[in-house]
């Protein structure tokens, strides 16, 4: 249960980090001036021959011994994270 809570908290934090930013372009970009002199073979991108493995995924029924667990629950007061996010104001 703790792992599930932490994974949800991590996913939420990742979501906020990627969408909670206000990005504005403050200056124009510029490429450098480049003088290229090519004679003969102008070059080429290397080629690759890739042989990927053939993977077959399937399911099958199998007899497995599992424990029989009885769970009792009770309410407890405990500290949990409280996340407060202030997004940048639009100007």
C-alpha positions, 0 to 999 in steps of 0.5 A: 500500500505504501508503494502504491501511495508513493508511486501515485505521489511520484506520478503527481509530482512528475505531472506538476513538474512538467505542466506547472511551468510558465515558459516565455521566449525572451530572445530570438535564437541565432545559428552561427555563420558557417562556411563549408567547402565540400569536394568529392564525396559529400558524405552520407549517413551510416546505414545499419542492418538490425535483426531484432529478436522474435518475441512471443508473449502468451499466458497459460494456467499454472497451479500455484500455492498462495497464502490465505491471509485474513486482514483486519482494518482500523482507523488511525490518525497519521501525518500525510503529505500536503502539497500546495502549488502556486503556479506563476501568474500570467503577465 
